Amino acid sequence: MTTTYDNETFPYRIANTIRGLSMDAVQKANSGHPGAPMGLADVATVLITRFLKVCPTRPDWPDRDRLVLSAGHASMLLYSSLHLMGYDITIEDLRNFRQWGSITPGHPEVHVTPGVEMTTGPLGQGISSAVGMALSEEMLAARFNVGDRKIVDHFTYVIASDGDMMEGVQAEAVSLAGHLALGKLIVYYDSNGITIDGKTDLCFSEDVAARFAACGWQVQHVDGHDQEAIEAAIVVAREHESQPSLIVGRSHIGFGSPAKQDTSASHGAPLGPDEIIATRKNLGLPPDEEFGVAEDIYEFFAGRRAVLQKESEWWDRKFADFGKENPELFAEWQRAMNGDLPADLPLPAFEAGASIATRKAGHACILGIADAIPSLVGGSADLAGSNKTDFADGEVVSKDNYHARTIRFGIREHAMAAIANGMALHGGLRPFASTFLVFSDYLRPSMRLAALMELPVIYVFTHDSIFVGEDGPTHQPIEQVAAMRAIPNLAVLRPAEATETAAAWETALRRKTGPTAIVLTRQGLPVIDRTVMPPASEVARGGYVLLGTGKDPEIILMASGSEVWLVAEAGQQLIDEGVKARVVSFPCLDLYEEQDQAYRDSVLPPACTKRLAVEAGLRLSFDRYLGFTGRFIGMDRFGASAPASENAKRFGFTVENVLTTAKALLSD
């Protein structure tokens, strides 16, 4: 027997079911945000019943639509919807909302919950990363779609909130999305006028729609509870591919709650048992049935799931035909989607003794590996000439050329990092982002999310210390390297010279479980002769003995980046004077900590407590290796506007000062 559904009332029953599941889960957890899911249930219903092209039994289907819940506090909206659609999320999982070990955490987390495309929670990040997803769709389509054989053809949907629209990162990303004409990006803005502190007019009166329109977006307005109007707006947005689309939906937070609708009381706290009973009655839900879903609703989604499964299988057949007709493109697709790299990367060689800035060495690496890794894409925040990150062909990604690889992010550091996250989440491209190290602070929220999501984004930071010189303290990073090292799962590589830079690039490219920051110099540094020194491949271990390989050293000198040559020269003089000195290059403290204890003890023997670290930054990174008796030459104040050589002398970054400090340590 075929079930028939009342097209007028049935979709609204689905929406009310989502509301019921959401408020029940928040109440059971005694924690969470019921108001937004209740206000957004109608748009979610329209998306999951009429538009969203996904396959619940195959969450990683490459050509699926992406749905990003930028308003991550509304997580129960997403979990309830995914449950109904048939993802591997049970009613019991909904009951365990926000509990230890559950797959329904307080805010959505990719890799934790099937069907979740991105870890959201920090407002503005979801919509900004969705720009990266939409950009990836366009760039991959330009590379792999041949004629009418469209193996890349999907939309990126975003559900955003008033809070998202207040965050600065969103404004940057929206501007670039409009400039690039990302027509398959559709954002639904839930304009309910309520935040934690009360009504948004306490602090927010801008015309969001006018701003988006000024940025080149198509804009529509709908009643956020009129499913037919929402559907019509999405149809228009999908058909209008020359611009990204914003749909502004006026809605009621806590929709259906007699006492808490349209109040901040429904935003971030359970409704309470009595109010839930009243809300059930108001919505026409069974008054005593917690986590209830009617059988005909499950039946409807079973049918929807079968349709989507067939669409996924049809894509497989189309993809197989594409592979037969285009074997080289097919092979490249497989490499790109799997993140495969050549066994031997064609990295450049550098002449020993030559003076090369590591930013220039980094550019040589990009040019050397470009042909071997076609999926490598990226650019800088308006600093390409200084960061040295352009590809050789000179082409720039634009609305007329998605096939290019160099992305001009503009002076939008916040958005650049979030967009790179979205590109990495989408799959098929390996993104890097670049700016001056001192501006890494602007990237930090997105970098933290990349580390949390285990995304293999690469950050290229140049102008890495006080040796920037005349630009002065506003452009001279002091605390930034230490701050990045504090982020779990972010590998921070500060290579000592050109050969370590090449090894740093290889290490970053082969790292798939988290982001990597490569920190490079403006000034030239002498290239180490690897015929007499250990191989640069030791960079992958994070720290290694560069000089003084004998047992039982009397003193250990350690450094990263441009300061390695200081400790190497000072260490060699000590060795020449008969001191059993050891010099350790520390390109990456994070990777060193991943090595086994035996290796770490071989580099830093515990018995040797006379240790000196040198870094043009804060001491706290090296405290773990210096103990109570070690010494540090570094920075404990901001820099100064002066030539680099003068800064080096004034702040103690000279061979003479390293020698003096080492000898004083030896005599203690």
C-alpha positions in Angstrom: 0.0 0.0 0.0 1.4 3.4 -1.0 1.1 6.1 1.7 -0.2 9.5 0.5 0.8 12.7 2.1 -1.2 15.9 2.5 1.0 18.4 0.7 -0.5 21.3 2.8 -0.1 19.9 6.3 2.4 17.1 6.1 5.5 19.3 5.6 4.5 21.3 8.6 4.2 18.1 10.6 7.8 17.3 9.7 8.8 20.8 10.9 7.0 20.4 14.2 8.6 17.0 14.6 12.0 18.6 14.3 10.9 21.2 16.8 9.8 18.5 19.2 13.0 16.5 18.9 15.1 19.6 19.4 13.4 20.9 22.5 13.3 17.4 24.0 17.0 16.8 23.5 17.9 20.2 25.0 15.6 19.6 28.0 17.0 16.1 28.6 20.6 17.5 28.5 19.5 20.4 30.6 21.7 22.4 28.3 21.6 23.8 24.8 19.7 26.1 22.4 16.1 25.2 21.6 15.0 28.5 20.1 16.9 28.6 16.9 16.1 25.0 15.8 12.4 25.7 16.5 12.6 28.9 14.4 14.5 27.2 11.6 12.5 24.0 11.3 10.6 25.1 8.3 13.6 26.0 6.1 15.2 22.7 7.2 12.1 20.8 6.2 12.1 22.4 2.8 15.8 21.6 2.2 15.8 18.0 3.4 12.5 17.1 1.7 12.8 18.9 -1.7 16.3 20.0 -2.5 19.3 18.6 -0.6 21.2 16.2 -2.9 22.9 13.8 -0.4 23.1 10.1 0.2 22.6 9.2 3.9 24.1 5.7 3.4 27.1 7.4 1.7 27.9 10.6 3.6 31.2 11.1 1.6 29.6 11.0 -1.9 31.8 13.5 -3.8 29.0 15.2 -5.7 26.7 15.7 -2.7 25.4 19.1 -1.8 27.0 20.6 1.2 24.8 21.9 4.0 26.7 24.1 6.5 24.9 25.1 9.8 26.8 28.3 10.4 24.5 28.9 13.4 26.2 26.0 15.1 24.3 26.6 18.4 21.2 25.3 16.5 22.9 21.9 16.4 19.7 20.0 17.3 18.1 21.3 14.1 20.8 19.5 12.2 20.9 16.3 14.3 17.1 16.0 14.1 17.1 16.5 10.4 19.9 14.0 9.8 18.1 11.5 11.9 14.9 11.8 9.9 16.9 11.6 6.6 18.3 8.3 7.7 21.9 9.0 8.6 23.4 6.8 11.2 22.0 8.8 14.1 19.5 7.1 16.3 16.9 8.4 18.7 19.2 7.2 21.4 21.9 9.5 20.0 19.5 12.4 20.2 18.7 11.4 23.8 22.5 11.6 24.5 22.8 15.1 23.2 25.8 16.9 24.8 26.9 13.8 26.7 30.3 12.3 27.0 31.2 10.2 24.0 28.0 11.0 22.2 27.9 11.6 18.4 25.6 14.6 19.1 27.9 17.2 20.7 26.8 20.6 21.8 28.0 22.1 18.5 28.3 20.2 15.2 31.7 18.5 14.7 32.9 17.1 11.4 34.3 13.5 11.7 32.1 13.0 14.8 28.5 13.0 13.4 27.7 11.5 10.0 26.3 14.2 7.7 28.0 17.1 9.4 30.1 19.0 6.9 31.9 21.3 9.2 32.7 22.0 12.9 30.8 25.1 13.6 30.1 27.1 16.8 32.2 30.2 16.5 29.8 32.4 14.6 30.8 33.6 11.1 33.1 30.6 10.5 30.5 28.4 8.8 29.3 30.9 6.2 33.0 31.9 5.5 34.2 28.4 5.1 31.2 27.7 2.9 32.6 30.2 0.5 35.7 27.9 0.2 33.4 24.9 -0.5 31.6 26.8 -3.2 34.9 28.0 -4.7 36.2 24.4 -4.7 33.1 23.3 -6.5 33.7 25.9 -9.3 37.5 25.1 -9.5 37.0 21.4 -9.6 34.2 21.7 -12.2 36.6 23.8 -14.4 39.2 21.0 -14.2 37.1 17.9 -14.5 33.8 18.6 -16.2 34.1 17.7 -19.9 31.4 18.7 -22.2 28.0 17.6 -20.8 29.7 15.1 -18.5 29.4 17.0 -15.3 30.8 15.0 -12.5 31.1 18.1 -10.3 27.7 19.7 -10.1 26.4 20.5 -6.6 25.3 23.4 -4.4 26.6 24.7 -1.1 23.8 25.7 1.3 24.3 27.7 4.5 22.0 28.4 7.4 23.2 31.5 9.1 22.0 33.6 12.0 21.9 37.2 13.2 25.1 36.5 15.1 26.8 35.3 11.9 26.0 38.6 10.2 27.6 40.6 13.0 31.0 38.8 12.8 33.7 40.5 10.7 35.0 37.3 9.1 31.7 36.8 7.4 31.8 40.3 5.8 35.2 39.6 4.3 34.1 36.2 2.9 30.8 37.6 1.5 32.7 40.3 -0.3 35.0 37.8 -2.0 32.2 35.4 -2.8 30.4 38.2 -4.6 33.5 39.3 -6.5 34.1 35.7 -7.6 30.4 35.2 -8.6 30.0 31.9 -6.7 26.6 31.2 -8.1 26.1 27.8 -6.5 26.4 29.3 -3.0 23.0 29.8 -1.3 22.8 31.3 2.1 19.6 31.3 4.2 19.7 34.1 6.8 17.5 33.4 9.8 16.6 37.0 10.8 14.8 36.4 14.1 16.0 39.6 15.7 17.1 37.9 19.0 20.5 37.2 20.5 21.6 36.2 24.0 21.4 39.8 25.4 18.0 40.5 23.9 16.7 42.1 20.8 19.3 42.7 18.1 18.4 46.4 17.8 20.3 46.9 21.0 23.5 46.8 18.9 22.6 46.0 15.3 20.7 48.1 12.8 22.5 47.6 9.5 20.6 46.6 6.3 22.2 43.2 5.8 20.4 42.6 2.6 21.6 45.9 1.1 25.2 45.0 2.1 25.0 41.6 0.4 23.5 43.2 -2.7 26.3 45.8 -2.7 28.8 42.9 -2.6 27.2 41.4 -5.8 24.7 38.9 -4.3 21.2 38.2 -5.4 18.9 38.9 -2.5 15.4 37.7 -1.7 13.1 38.1 1.3 10.6 35.4 2.6 8.5 34.6 5.6 10.6 32.1 7.4 7.6 29.9 8.3 6.1 29.8 4.8 7.5 26.7 3.3 6.1 27.4 -0.1 7.7 30.8 -0.2 11.0 29.3 1.0 10.8 26.7 -1.7 10.2 29.3 -4.4 13.1 31.4 -3.3 15.5 28.4 -3.4 14.3 27.6 -6.9 15.1 31.1 -8.0 18.5 31.0 -6.3 19.4 27.7 -7.9 18.5 29.0 -11.3 20.4 32.2 -10.9 24.0 30.9 -11.2 25.7 34.2 -12.0 25.7 35.4 -8.4 25.7 33.9 -4.9 22.2 34.1 -3.3 21.0 35.4 0.1 17.5 34.5 1.2 16.5 36.6 4.2 13.9 34.7 6.2 12.0 36.6 8.9 11.3 34.0 11.7 10.2 33.6 15.3 12.8 32.2 17.6 11.3 29.5 19.8 8.4 29.1 17.3 5.4 27.5 19.0 6.4 28.2 22.6 3.5 30.1 24.1 5.7 31.9 26.7 9.1 32.0 25.2 8.6 32.6 21.4 10.4 35.8 20.3 12.4 36.1 23.5 16.0 35.5 24.4 14.8 33.1 27.1 14.5 30.5 24.3 17.9 31.1 22.9 20.3 29.3 25.2 18.4 27.4 27.8 15.9 24.6 28.0 12.2 25.6 27.8 11.4 23.8 31.0 8.9 20.8 31.5 5.8 22.9 31.8 6.6 25.0 28.7 7.4 21.9 26.7 3.9 20.5 27.5 2.3 23.8 26.5 4.4 23.9 23.3 3.5 20.4 22.3 -0.2 21.2 22.6 0.3 24.4 20.6 2.1 22.5 17.8 -0.3 19.6 17.8 2.3 17.1 19.0 1.3 14.3 21.5 1.6 15.9 24.9 3.5 13.1 26.7 5.5 11.6 23.8 9.2 12.6 24.2 11.4 12.2 21.1 8.3 11.1 19.1 8.3 10.6 15.3 5.2 9.5 13.5 5.5 6.3 11.4 4.4 8.0 8.2 7.2 10.6 8.6 9.7 7.8 8.8 8.1 6.2 5.8 8.3 9.4 3.8 12.0 9.7 4.5 12.6 6.1 3.6 11.2 6.9 0.2 13.2 10.0 -0.1 16.3 8.0 0.9 15.7 5.5 -1.9 15.5 8.3 -4.5 18.7 9.8 -3.3 20.4 6.4 -3.3 19.5 6.0 -7.0 20.8 9.5 -7.8 24.1 8.5 -6.1 24.2 5.3 -8.1 23.4 7.2 -11.3 26.4 9.5 -10.6 28.6 6.4 -10.2 27.7 5.2 -13.7 28.3 8.7 -15.1 31.6 8.8 -13.3 32.6 5.4 -14.6 31.9 6.6 -18.2 33.9 9.7 -17.5 36.8 7.5 -16.5 36.7 5.5 -19.6 36.5 8.5 -21.8 39.1 10.5 -19.9 41.6 8.2 -18.3 44.2 10.8 -17.5 41.7 13.2 -15.9 40.2 10.2 -14.0 43.6 9.3 -12.6 44.1 12.9 -11.5 40.7 13.0 -9.9 41.6 9.9 -7.8 44.9 11.4 -6.7 43.3 14.7 -5.8 40.4 13.2 -3.9 42.7 10.8 -2.0 45.3 13.4 -1.4 48.0 11.2 -3.0 51.5 12.6 -3.5 54.4 11.4 -5.7 56.8 9.2 -3.8 59.6 11.7 -4.7 58.6 15.4 -4.8 60.6 17.5 -7.3 61.8 20.0 -4.7 64.6 22.3 -5.6 68.3 22.0 -4.7 70.2 24.9 -3.2 73.8 25.8 -3.4 75.7 25.4 -0.1 76.9 28.6 1.3 74.6 30.8 -0.8 72.6 33.4 1.0 68.9 32.8 0.4 65.8 34.2 2.2 63.7 31.3 3.2 60.6 33.0 1.7 62.4 32.9 -1.7 63.3 29.2 -1.0 59.7 28.6 -0.3 58.6 30.1 -3.6 61.2 27.9 -5.4 59.5 24.9 -3.6 56.0 26.0 -4.8 57.3 26.3 -8.4 59.1 23.0 -8.2 56.2 20.9 -7.0 53.4 22.7 -8.9 53.3 20.3 -11.9 53.6 17.3 -9.7 50.7 18.3 -7.4 48.0 19.9 -9.6 45.6 20.0 -6.7 47.9 22.5 -4.8 46.2 25.9 -4.9 46.4 29.1 -2.8 47.6 32.6 -2.5 48.1 35.5 -0.1 46.2 38.3 1.5 47.4 41.0 -0.9 51.1 40.2 -0.3 52.0 37.9 -3.1 55.1 39.8 -4.0 56.3 39.8 -0.5 55.2 36.3 0.5 56.4 34.8 -2.8 53.4 32.5 -3.2 52.2 32.9 -6.8 52.3 30.1 -9.4 54.5 30.5 -12.5 51.7 30.8 -15.0 50.6 34.2 -13.8 46.9 33.2 -13.9 44.6 34.3 -11.1 41.3 32.7 -10.1 38.3 34.9 -11.2 34.7 34.5 -12.2 36.0 34.0 -15.7 38.9 31.7 -14.8 38.2 29.1 -12.2 40.9 26.9 -13.8 43.7 29.1 -12.3 45.5 28.1 -9.1 46.6 31.5 -7.6 43.9 33.0 -5.4 43.9 36.7 -4.7 42.2 36.8 -1.3 42.6 40.6 -1.0 43.3 42.2 2.4 41.0 39.6 4.1 43.2 37.5 6.4 40.2 36.3 8.5 38.3 35.1 5.5 41.3 33.7 3.7 41.9 31.2 6.5 38.2 30.3 6.8 38.0 29.8 3.0 41.0 27.6 3.0 39.3 25.4 5.7 36.2 25.2 3.4 38.4 24.1 0.5 40.1 21.4 2.5 36.7 20.2 3.9 35.3 20.0 0.4 38.1 17.8 -0.9 39.9 17.6 -4.1 42.2 20.7 -3.6 45.1 21.2 -1.3 44.9 24.9 -0.2 47.6 27.1 1.3 47.2 30.7 2.6 49.8 33.3 3.2 50.5 36.6 4.9 53.1 38.2 7.2 53.6 36.3 10.4 52.6 39.2 12.5 49.1 39.0 10.9 48.7 35.4 11.9 46.6 36.8 14.8 43.9 37.5 12.2 43.9 33.9 11.1 43.9 32.4 14.6 40.2 31.4 15.0 40.2 29.6 11.6 43.6 28.0 12.3 42.3 26.7 15.6 39.3 25.2 13.8 41.5 23.7 11.1 43.5 22.0 13.9 40.3 20.8 15.6 38.9 19.5 12.3 42.3 17.9 11.4 42.4 19.7 8.1 45.7 19.6 6.0 45.7 23.4 5.4 49.1 24.9 4.9 49.9 28.4 6.1 52.9 30.3 4.7 54.0 33.1 7.0 56.9 35.3 6.0 58.7 38.3 7.6 59.1 36.2 10.7 60.9 38.3 13.3 62.4 41.6 14.4 64.7 41.2 11.4 61.9 42.7 9.4 63.7 45.9 10.5 62.6 49.3 9.5 58.9 48.5 9.4 59.0 48.6 13.1 57.2 46.8 16.0 53.8 46.8 14.3 55.2 44.4 11.7 57.7 42.6 13.8 56.2 39.4 15.3 57.3 38.5 18.9 54.6 36.3 20.4 53.1 34.8 17.3 55.2 31.6 16.9 54.7 30.8 20.6 50.9 31.5 20.2 50.6 29.2 17.3 52.6 26.4 19.0 50.0 26.6 21.8 47.3 25.4 19.4 47.0 21.6 19.6 47.5 19.7 16.4 49.0 22.7 14.5 52.5 21.9 13.4 54.6 25.1 13.3 57.7 24.8 11.2 60.4 27.5 11.3 63.2 26.3 9.0 66.7 27.4 9.5 67.6 27.9 5.8 66.7 26.9 2.2 67.2 23.1 2.6 65.2 23.0 5.7 62.5 25.0 3.9 62.3 22.4 1.2 62.0 19.7 3.8 59.4 21.8 5.7 57.3 21.9 2.5 57.5 18.2 2.0 56.6 17.6 5.7 53.6 19.9 5.4 52.4 18.3 2.2 52.7 14.7 3.6 50.9 15.7 6.8 47.2 14.8 6.4 45.9 14.9 10.0 46.2 18.6 10.7 47.3 22.0 9.5 50.9 23.2 9.2 52.4 26.7 9.5 55.7 27.3 7.6 57.4 30.4 9.0 59.9 32.1 6.7 62.4 34.9 6.7 62.6 38.1 4.8 66.4 38.2 5.2 68.9 36.0 3.5 70.4 33.0 5.4 73.4 30.8 4.5 72.5 27.5 3.0 73.8 24.5 5.0 76.2 22.1 3.3 74.3 18.8 3.6 77.3 16.8 2.4 78.9 17.5 5.8 75.8 18.1 7.9 72.9 15.8 8.6 70.3 15.6 5.8 67.5 18.1 5.8 65.0 15.3 5.9 65.6 15.3 9.7 63.2 18.2 9.7 60.3 15.7 9.7 61.4 14.7 13.3 61.0 18.3 14.5 64.4 18.6 16.1 67.8 17.0 15.3 71.5 17.3 16.2 73.2 19.6 13.7 76.6 19.8 15.3 78.4 17.9 18.0 77.1 14.4 17.6 79.3 12.9 20.3 78.0 11.4 23.5 77.6 13.2 26.8 77.7 16.9 25.7 78.6 19.5 28.3 76.3 22.1 26.8 73.5 22.1 24.3 72.7 25.1 22.1 69.3 25.0 20.4 67.4 27.3 18.1 64.9 27.6 15.3 64.8 29.5 12.1 67.3 32.3 11.4 68.9 31.9 14.8 70.2 28.4 14.0 73.2 29.9 12.2 74.0 31.9 15.4 74.1 28.8 17.6 75.9 26.8 14.9 78.7 29.3 14.6 78.9 29.7 18.4 78.8 26.0 18.9 81.6 25.4 16.4 83.8 27.9 18.2 83.1 26.1 21.5 84.0 22.8 19.9 87.2 24.3 18.5 88.0 25.4 22.0 87.6 21.9 23.3 84.1 22.1 24.8 81.8 19.2 24.2 79.1 21.3 22.7 76.1 20.2 20.8 73.9 22.3 18.4 70.3 21.3 17.9 68.1 22.7 15.1 64.5 22.8 16.2 62.4 23.5 13.1 59.2 22.1 14.7 58.8 21.6 18.4 55.4 20.0 17.8 56.8 17.2 15.6 59.7 16.7 18.0 57.2 16.0 20.8 55.6 13.3 18.6 58.8 11.3 18.5 59.4 8.5 20.9 61.2 9.2 24.2 64.4 7.4 23.1 64.8 9.7 20.1 64.1 12.8 22.2 66.6 11.7 24.8 69.2 11.1 22.1 68.8 14.7 20.9 68.5 16.3 24.4 70.2 13.9 26.8 68.6 14.4 30.2 72.0 14.3 32.0 73.0 17.5 30.2 71.3 20.3 32.1 73.4 23.2 30.7 71.2 24.3 27.9 70.8 27.6 25.9 68.0 28.3 23.5 68.0 31.2 21.1 64.9 32.4 19.3 63.7 35.9 18.2 60.5 35.4 20.1 59.2 34.5 23.5 60.9 32.0 25.9 57.9 30.0 26.8 58.1 27.7 23.8 61.5 26.4 25.0 60.9 26.4 28.7 60.1 22.6 28.6 63.6 22.0 27.3 65.5 24.5 29.5 64.3 23.6 33.0 65.4 25.7 35.9 69.0 26.1 34.9 68.8 26.8 31.2 69.1 30.2 29.6 67.4 31.9 26.8 68.3 34.7 24.4 65.1 36.0 22.9 62.5 38.8 23.2 60.5 39.9 26.2 59.4 43.2 24.6 58.2 44.6 21.3 60.8 45.3 18.6 62.0 48.6 17.1 62.1 50.4 13.8 65.7 50.1 12.7 67.8 48.2 10.2 67.9 44.4 10.8 71.6 44.4 11.7 71.0 47.1 14.3 68.1 45.2 15.9 70.3 42.1 16.0 73.0 43.9 17.9 70.6 45.8 20.2 68.6 42.7 21.1 71.5 40.3 21.6 71.2 38.2 18.5 74.9 38.0 17.8 77.5 35.2 17.8 79.4 37.1 20.5 76.4 37.3 22.8 75.6 33.6 22.3 79.2 32.7 23.1 79.3 34.9 26.2 76.0 33.5 27.5 77.1 29.9 26.8 80.4 30.3 28.6 78.7 31.9 31.6 76.3 29.0 31.7 79.3 26.6 31.6 80.9 28.3 34.5 77.9 28.2 36.7 
